[in-house]
């Protein structure tokens, strides 16, 4: 699990750096490991992959499956968004960013599509542990350009509220 978390954190850094190159202020919290069940439960509630300038959060999911930057070319009709622990988060992410580990392609999923997600019980292919996952249709995927445009609009609007 530690290796998976370290690899996942590296992808958080990759996405965070990409966002900053696109003019989106954000930070990636340092990697931390839970040592007890109580700490794991706290992490589930409080963990944030990327924190945006206004305190909102993006969740990053790296994928070993190959895909491109075009949502319509995503090779599966559905995708796993998260586990049902999503509902335990203190701050719900505004979007998920899916990163292809092979070619660094990125796709976005706005959490305003949550009403169309469904639950499925599956066994995680990496560790063989069954869990209940949230599933979305690939029709909900968007390009990173769309996410950047959305975030840039929010950021620029927030600057209008700043005093000189």
Secondary structure, 3 states (H helix, E strand, C coil): CHHHHHHHHHHHHHHHHHHHHCCCCEECCCCCCCCCHHHHHHHHHHCCCEEECCCCEEEEEEECCCCCCCHHHCCCCEEEEEEHHHHHCCCCCCEEEEEECCCCCEEEEEHHHHHHCEEEEEECCCCCCEEEEEEEEHHHEEEHHHHHHHHHHHHHHHHCCCCC
